[in-house]
Amino acid sequence: DLHLANIVLWHGVPTPFDAIEFSEQLATIDTLYDLAFLLMDLDARGTRAAANLVLNRYLWRTGRDIDLDGLIALPLFLALRAGIRAMVASQRRHLDAHGGEGLGAVAEARARVEQATAALQPHAPRLVAIGGFSGSGKTTLARHLAPSIGRAPGAVHLRSDLERKALFACPETERLPQSAYDLEVTRRVYARLEGKAQRALAAGQAVIVDAVYAQADERNALERIAARLSPACRFDGLWLTADRGNLVARVEARRNDASDATPAVVETQIARGAGAMAWCALNARGDPDTVLSAARRKLGLGS
């Protein structure tokens, strides 16, 4: 079972050690159901951000549409996994019915039942877009917002830089040739973002997309996805603003990043502009925590 008690950090690598290779029938299960144990346990220990990161890395590494479609079953899988841990905890209380371990087991069982119940509560789908020129902090903000949006363990995070690399089967930190940034390729990248967002939303999972979105038609296309899905699907667009010096400095400071943007790219984006902007402008010149707090307030997530 892929929960935290069965994973050890071995030579810097998280390594499962509760293997059941003796039985192919037991070992071969749905991969998302397997992953749900880890997601549930991370969330139960107050680390939803880690659970969200694991889910998004899994979806990125597999790159399969079927995994996005399969998110429709994730609430059930999380509830089942929490229920299993509740059952184990309730059985463990008999080991020390009058001592601290027994009392702790009862508390854990109750907490896991509550977690299972919460996982099954309905959530309206929600789509959030983070736009802005290169260096405005879109990915950092999206990554920090994702765990707080929608049902457990948070929103699917879609990033244009990663989708462009996937389009060319390129490692995420390897630089692409300039031809990979032609207009037609960019259209294909945005189409991938829209298609994946639609699949995840249809499965009931919230989505947060980060891309430049400097063209009005790109922004409008994303908004239409939410409108077509359901009147209950809320859309929020944030446009991050920062001065030229901030943008260039951040781009120059990047290391081992999926973005290929350079100061010259920033200059080109500024010169072209973004046209009339209906999305909510957000000052992104401050430190990440300040920007995050402002974004959370604008999205109704608290501060």
C-alpha positions in Angstrom: 0.0 0.0 0.0 1.5 3.3 -1.1 0.9 5.3 2.1 3.7 7.2 3.9 4.4 4.4 6.5 5.5 2.2 3.5 7.8 4.7 1.9 11.4 5.3 2.9 13.7 8.1 1.7 16.6 5.8 0.5 19.7 7.6 -0.8 17.5 10.6 -1.5 14.9 8.7 -3.4 11.4 8.0 -2.1 11.2 4.1 -2.2 8.2 2.0 -1.5 9.1 -1.1 0.5 5.8 -2.9 1.3 6.0 -5.0 -1.9 3.5 -7.7 -2.7 5.1 -9.2 -5.8 4.2 -12.7 -4.5 0.7 -12.2 -5.9 0.2 -10.7 -9.3 -3.5 -10.5 -8.6 -3.0 -8.3 -5.6 -0.1 -6.3 -7.1 -1.9 -5.3 -10.3 -4.4 -2.6 -9.7 -5.5 0.7 -11.2 -2.6 3.1 -11.0 -4.7 6.1 -9.9 -6.2 4.0 -7.1 -2.6 3.1 -6.1 -1.6 6.7 -6.2 -4.7 7.8 -4.2 -3.3 6.2 -1.1 -0.3 8.5 -1.1 -2.4 11.5 -2.0 -4.8 10.8 0.8 -2.0 10.3 3.4 -0.2 13.4 2.4 -3.4 15.4 2.7 -4.3 13.8 6.0 -0.9 14.9 7.5 -1.6 18.6 6.6 0.6 18.6 3.4 -2.0 19.1 0.7 0.6 21.1 -1.3 2.7 18.0 -1.5 -0.3 15.9 -2.5 -1.1 18.4 -5.2 2.5 18.4 -6.5 2.6 14.6 -6.6 -0.7 14.5 -8.6 0.4 17.1 -11.1 3.8 15.5 -11.6 2.1 12.1 -12.1 -0.2 13.6 -14.8 2.7 15.4 -16.5 4.9 12.3 -16.5 2.2 10.0 -17.9 0.9 12.6 -20.3 -2.2 10.5 -21.0 -5.6 11.8 -21.6 -7.1 8.8 -19.9 -5.5 9.9 -16.6 -7.3 13.2 -16.8 -10.6 11.4 -17.6 -9.9 9.1 -14.7 -10.0 12.0 -12.2 -13.7 11.5 -12.1 -13.0 8.5 -9.9 -10.5 10.2 -7.7 -12.9 11.3 -4.9 -14.1 7.7 -4.5 -10.5 6.4 -4.5 -9.5 8.9 -1.8 -12.5 8.0 0.3 -11.8 4.3 0.0 -8.1 4.8 1.0 -9.1 6.9 4.0 -11.7 4.3 4.9 -9.0 1.6 4.9 -6.8 3.6 7.2 -9.8 4.3 9.5 -10.4 0.5 9.7 -6.8 -0.3 10.4 -6.7 2.4 13.2 -9.9 1.1 14.8 -8.4 -2.4 14.9 -5.1 -1.1 16.3 -6.9 0.5 19.3 -7.4 -3.0 20.8 -3.6 -3.3 21.2 -3.8 -0.8 24.0 -7.4 -0.2 24.9 -6.5 1.7 28.1 -3.3 3.5 27.0 -2.2 6.4 24.8 -1.9 4.3 21.7 -5.5 3.1 21.9 -6.7 6.7 22.4 -4.6 7.9 19.5 -5.9 5.2 17.2 -9.5 6.2 18.0 -8.7 9.8 17.1 -7.0 8.7 13.9 -9.9 6.5 12.9 -12.4 9.4 13.4 -10.2 11.8 11.5 -9.9 9.3 8.5 -13.7 8.8 8.5 -14.1 12.6 8.3 -11.6 12.7 5.5 -13.4 10.0 3.6 -16.7 11.9 4.0 -15.1 15.2 2.9 -13.7 13.6 -0.2 -17.2 12.6 -1.4 -18.7 16.0 -1.0 -19.6 17.6 -4.4 -17.6 20.5 -5.7 -18.5 22.8 -8.6 -15.7 22.8 -11.3 -13.6 25.9 -11.4 -11.1 27.2 -14.0 -8.4 29.8 -13.1 -6.1 31.3 -15.6 -2.8 33.1 -14.8 -1.5 35.2 -17.7 1.4 37.7 -18.0 4.7 38.3 -19.8 7.6 36.0 -19.2 9.1 36.6 -15.7 5.9 37.8 -14.1 5.7 34.8 -11.8 2.9 32.9 -13.4 4.1 29.4 -12.6 5.2 30.1 -9.0 1.8 31.7 -8.3 -0.2 28.9 -10.0 1.8 26.2 -8.1 1.1 27.9 -4.8 -2.6 28.5 -5.6 -3.4 25.0 -6.9 -3.7 23.1 -3.6 -6.4 25.6 -2.4 -8.7 25.4 -5.5 -11.4 22.8 -5.9 -11.7 19.4 -4.4 -8.8 17.4 -2.9 -6.0 17.5 -3.5 -6.5 20.7 -5.4 -6.4 21.9 -9.0 -4.7 20.3 -12.0 -1.9 22.7 -12.9 -1.4 23.1 -16.7 1.7 25.0 -17.9 2.3 26.1 -21.5 6.1 25.7 -21.1 5.7 22.0 -20.2 3.1 21.4 -22.9 5.4 22.8 -25.5 8.2 20.5 -24.4 5.9 17.6 -24.5 4.8 18.4 -28.0 8.4 17.9 -29.1 9.1 15.0 -26.7 11.8 17.2 -25.2 13.0 17.0 -21.6 11.5 19.8 -19.7 14.8 21.7 -19.0 16.3 21.2 -22.5 16.1 24.3 -24.7 13.9 24.1 -27.9 14.9 25.6 -31.2 13.4 29.0 -32.1 11.2 27.2 -34.7 9.3 25.6 -31.7 8.0 29.1 -31.0 6.5 29.8 -34.4 2.8 31.0 -34.4 1.4 27.7 -35.6 3.3 25.8 -32.9 2.0 28.2 -30.3 -1.5 27.6 -31.5 -1.0 23.9 -31.0 0.3 24.5 -27.5 -2.7 26.5 -26.5 -5.0 23.9 -28.1 -3.3 21.3 -25.9 -3.9 23.4 -22.8 -7.6 23.9 -23.7 -8.1 20.2 -24.4 -6.6 19.1 -21.2 -8.4 21.7 -19.2 -11.7 20.6 -20.7 -11.0 16.9 -19.8 -10.0 17.6 -16.2 -13.0 20.0 -15.6 -15.4 17.4 -17.1 -14.0 14.9 -14.6 -14.8 17.3 -11.8 -11.3 18.5 -11.0 -10.5 22.2 -10.8 -7.9 23.5 -13.2 -5.4 26.3 -13.1 -3.6 27.2 -16.4 -0.5 29.4 -16.6 0.6 30.8 -20.0 1.4 34.2 -21.4 -2.2 34.7 -22.9 -1.1 38.0 -24.5 -3.7 37.5 -27.3 -7.4 38.2 -26.7 -8.5 35.2 -28.8 -6.4 32.9 -26.6 -8.0 34.4 -23.5 -11.5 34.2 -24.9 -11.1 30.6 -26.0 -10.2 29.5 -22.4 -13.1 31.4 -21.0 -15.5 29.7 -23.4 -14.4 26.3 -22.0 -15.9 27.1 -18.6 -19.0 28.6 -20.2 -19.7 25.6 -22.3 -19.1 23.1 -19.5 -21.6 24.4 -17.0 -23.2 27.6 -15.7 -21.8 26.5 -12.3 -18.2 26.4 -13.6 -16.6 29.6 -12.3 -13.9 31.2 -14.4 -11.3 33.7 -13.1 -8.5 35.3 -15.1 -5.6 37.0 -13.4 -3.2 39.2 -15.4 0.2 39.6 -13.7 1.9 43.0 -14.1 5.5 43.9 -13.4 7.9 46.5 -14.8 10.5 45.7 -17.4 13.4 45.5 -14.9 11.6 42.9 -12.7 10.7 40.8 -15.7 14.2 40.7 -17.2 15.9 40.1 -13.8 13.6 37.1 -13.1 14.2 35.6 -16.5 18.0 36.0 -16.2 17.9 34.4 -12.8 16.2 31.2 -13.9 18.1 27.9 -13.7 16.9 24.4 -14.7 13.5 25.7 -15.7 11.1 24.6 -18.5 10.8 28.1 -19.8 13.1 29.1 -22.7 12.3 32.8 -22.3 15.2 35.3 -22.6 15.4 39.1 -22.0 14.9 39.5 -25.8 11.7 37.6 -25.5 10.5 39.8 -22.7 11.3 42.9 -24.8 9.3 41.5 -27.7 6.3 40.7 -25.5 6.3 44.2 -24.0 6.5 45.8 -27.4 3.6 43.8 -28.7 1.5 44.3 -25.6 -1.7 42.4 -24.6 -4.5 44.6 -25.9 -7.6 45.4 -24.0 -7.5 43.3 -20.8 -10.7 42.1 -19.2 -8.8 39.8 -16.7 -8.2 41.1 -13.2 -4.8 42.9 -13.1 -2.5 41.8 -10.2 0.7 43.6 -9.2 3.4 41.0 -9.3 6.4 43.1 -8.5 6.4 42.1 -4.8 7.8 38.9 -3.2 6.0 35.6 -3.9 4.1 35.6 -0.6 2.7 39.1 -1.0 1.6 38.3 -4.6 0.0 35.0 -3.4 -1.9 36.7 -0.6 -3.3 39.3 -3.1 -4.2 36.6 -5.6 -6.0 34.5 -2.9 -8.1 37.6 -2.0 -9.1 38.2 -5.6 -10.1 34.6 -6.0 -12.1 34.5 -2.8 -9.7 32.1 -1.1 -8.9 34.2 1.9 -5.5 35.8 2.5 
